[in-house]
Amino acid sequence: MLRFDAWQRGKAVSDVLHGLFPPGPRSVLDVGGGTGESLTLPEEWSVVSVDIRTAACEDFVCGSADNLPFFYKSFDIAVCLDTLEHLPENLRSRSITELCRIAREAIVLTAPFHQESVREAEKAVNDLYVKLHGKPHPWLSEHLKNPLPDLAATCAIFQTNGWSVSKMPVGFLPIWTLLMLTDPVLESQAGRLETAEKLDRIYREEIYPADFCDPAYRTLIVVTKPPLEPLMPQPVVDPARRAKGTCRLLTELSTLWTSCIRPQSDEYQGSQEITARYVERLEQAIASWEVAYGEALALAEKGHRRIAELEQRRSFRLYEKAMRWLGREI
């Protein structure tokens, strides 16, 4: 099962494509989508995936977004889901131009675009992941290496190539941040798959239908050419429904957070026994150190008394003078 973030963008793009095109066969190129499993499209549509990482699946081509290995207008539709932000800045413009080159009717693109709030949310998730797992987040760390794409500049490139552009926010940022901060915690807990599935189910059923508002984590861009209108569905955002779903989500999360903060009784008893043994060994070590310190102090005092006795003897004073005449310290 796809986690909520991958499911969210795939569901939004699939819904847009279903609404944009009438029934009938279409050819689709999924750029940077790996195996293309996040899309849910009509059976009569053919989908080819292209990615720099190889995948053992049917209709997959290894290639780069900035140099797509296809002829001019090879596909009816090109989709590019959360790939642009992973590309170096100097390859983004070229990659968008390549989408324009190979698509005949429409292009659908999603990405997190540059906003300070989005950047802070990604950094918070990555920082927590580092603290819990000792390494950067597997894909957010790539976002943080380069600035996120600029939305206005991206739309301008499509328009320069003769396309009409419309856009829509996807993924209310506070909800996205809450669920993404939960993921690193889930990975370190027993029974995490069951909990993750429950959280994802609440998101899909209760929150997603009302999750198209700003501030959003990502933006969905639909690019078309006449006579096809740049149709963009306008979902009805129901604050009451989103609030209800959020409350259900928080109820489930409270159980997870409680299990992280308060250990189970048997685990707690075991930790107490370990602590008691540690304290006992520490007390023994302190007692041994006190004995050793006392012995060392007594030995030092004995040495001081011996030196005082020597200094009273005439032979020692003569020896001291001789050493000083020779230029030596004693």
KARA-V671619 format. One record per residue. PHI is phi in radians with two decimals (NA if undefined). BURIAL is 1 if it has 9 or more other C-alpha atoms within 8 Angstrom, else 0. Layout:
# KARA-V671619
PHI;BURIAL / PHI;BURIAL
This chain:
# KARA-V671619
NA;0 / -1.26;0 / -1.20;0 / -1.00;1 / -1.19;0 / -1.16;1 / -1.12;1 / -1.00;1 / -1.22;1 / -1.14;1 / -1.14;1 / -1.10;1 / -1.17;1 / -1.07;1 / -1.10;0 / -1.10;1 / -1.16;1 / -1.07;1 / -1.40;1 / -1.42;0 / -2.04;0 / -1.25;0 / -0.98;0 / 2.47;0 / -1.19;0 / -2.49;1 / -1.88;1 / -2.24;1 / -1.94;1 / -1.76;1 / -1.60;1 / 1.37;1 / -1.68;1 / 1.09;1 / -1.55;0 / 1.25;1 / -1.30;0 / -1.40;1 / -1.59;1 / -2.14;0 / -2.11;0 / -0.99;0 / -1.07;0 / -1.38;0 / -1.49;1 / -1.79;1 / -2.15;1 / -2.00;1 / -1.83;1 / -2.25;1 / -2.74;1 / -1.30;0 / -1.65;0 / -1.25;1 / -2.44;0 / -1.46;0 / -2.57;0 / -1.27;0 / 1.03;0 / -2.09;1 / -2.22;1 / -1.47;1 / -3.02;1 / -1.88;1 / -1.10;1 / -1.51;1 / -2.66;0 / -1.19;0 / -1.45;0 / -2.44;0 / -1.31;0 / -0.98;0 / 0.94;1 / -1.36;1 / -2.30;1 / -1.15;1 / -2.34;1 / -2.10;1 / -2.13;1 / -2.51;1 / -1.79;1 / 0.84;1 / -1.97;1 / -0.99;1 / -1.23;1 / -1.51;0 / -1.50;0 / -1.02;0 / -0.97;1 / -1.28;0 / -1.85;1 / -1.19;1 / -1.05;1 / -1.10;1 / -1.16;1 / -1.14;1 / -1.09;1 / -1.16;1 / -1.07;1 / -1.11;1 / -1.25;0 / -1.65;1 / -1.64;1 / -1.67;1 / -1.99;1 / -2.74;1 / -2.31;1 / -2.15;1 / -2.31;1 / -2.19;1 / -2.99;1 / -1.40;1 / -1.77;1 / -1.12;1 / -2.60;0 / -1.07;0 / -1.15;0 / -1.17;1 / -1.06;1 / -1.14;0 / -1.13;1 / -1.10;1 / -1.13;1 / -1.09;1 / -1.15;1 / -1.12;1 / -1.09;1 / -1.13;1 / -1.06;1 / -1.10;1 / -1.12;0 / -1.49;1 / -2.12;0 / 1.26;0 / -2.70;0 / -1.17;1 / -1.07;1 / -1.03;0 / -2.15;0 / -1.21;1 / -1.09;1 / -1.19;1 / -1.05;1 / -1.32;1 / -1.28;0 / -2.24;0 / -1.07;0 / -1.16;1 / -1.07;1 / -1.61;0 / -1.14;0 / -1.10;0 / -1.16;0 / -1.11;1 / -1.10;1 / -1.12;0 / -1.14;1 / -1.05;1 / -1.15;1 / -1.08;0 / -1.52;0 / 1.55;0 / -1.87;1 / -1.63;1 / -2.18;1 / -2.37;1 / -2.53;1 / -2.63;1 / -1.26;1 / -2.39;1 / 1.62;1 / -0.94;1 / -1.01;1 / -1.06;0 / -1.19;1 / -1.01;1 / -1.12;1 / -1.03;0 / -1.23;0 / -1.22;1 / -1.19;1 / -1.31;0 / -0.99;0 / -1.05;1 / -1.22;1 / -1.04;1 / -1.12;0 / -1.80;0 / -1.99;0 / -1.26;0 / 1.19;0 / -1.17;1 / -1.14;0 / -1.10;0 / -1.14;1 / -1.09;1 / -1.11;0 / -1.17;0 / -1.12;1 / -1.12;1 / -1.13;0 / -1.09;1 / -1.09;1 / -1.13;1 / -1.49;0 / -1.82;1 / -1.82;1 / -0.94;1 / -1.02;1 / -2.06;1 / -1.81;1 / -2.00;1 / -2.64;1 / -1.49;0 / -1.28;0 / -1.98;1 / -1.25;1 / -2.22;1 / -2.13;1 / -1.78;1 / -1.96;1 / -1.93;1 / -2.11;1 / -2.37;1 / -2.17;1 / -1.00;0 / -1.50;0 / -1.28;0 / -1.33;0 / -1.28;1 / -1.18;0 / -2.23;1 / -1.06;0 / -1.97;0 / -1.12;0 / -1.44;0 / -1.47;1 / -1.78;0 / -1.01;0 / -1.14;0 / -1.17;1 / -1.14;1 / -1.11;0 / -1.09;1 / -1.12;1 / -1.13;1 / -1.10;0 / -1.09;1 / -1.09;1 / -1.15;0 / -1.07;0 / -1.18;1 / -1.18;0 / -1.08;0 / -1.14;0 / -1.11;0 / -1.12;0 / -1.10;0 / -1.16;1 / -1.36;0 / -1.48;0 / -1.92;0 / -1.18;0 / -1.14;0 / -1.06;0 / -1.17;0 / -1.16;0 / -1.14;1 / -1.07;0 / -1.09;0 / -1.19;0 / -1.12;0 / -1.11;0 / -1.10;0 / -1.11;0 / -1.10;0 / -1.14;0 / -1.13;0 / -1.11;0 / -1.09;0 / -1.14;0 / -1.15;0 / -1.12;0 / -1.09;0 / -1.14;0 / -1.13;0 / -1.09;0 / -1.11;0 / -1.16;0 / -1.11;0 / -1.12;0 / -1.12;0 / -1.12;0 / -1.10;0 / -1.12;0 / -1.16;0 / -1.18;0 / -1.12;0 / -1.14;0 / -1.17;0 / -1.09;0 / -1.10;0 / -1.13;0 / -1.12;0 / -1.11;0 / -1.13;0 / -1.15;0 / -1.11;0 / -1.13;0 / -1.09;0 / -1.17;1 / -1.42;0 / -1.49;0 / -1.11;0 / -1.13;0 / -1.24;1 / -1.16;1 / -1.12;0 / -1.10;0 / -1.13;1 / -1.12;0 / -1.10;0 / -1.15;1 / -1.20;1 / -1.11;0 / -1.43;0 / 1.45;0 / -2.00;0 / -1.65;0 / -2.14;0
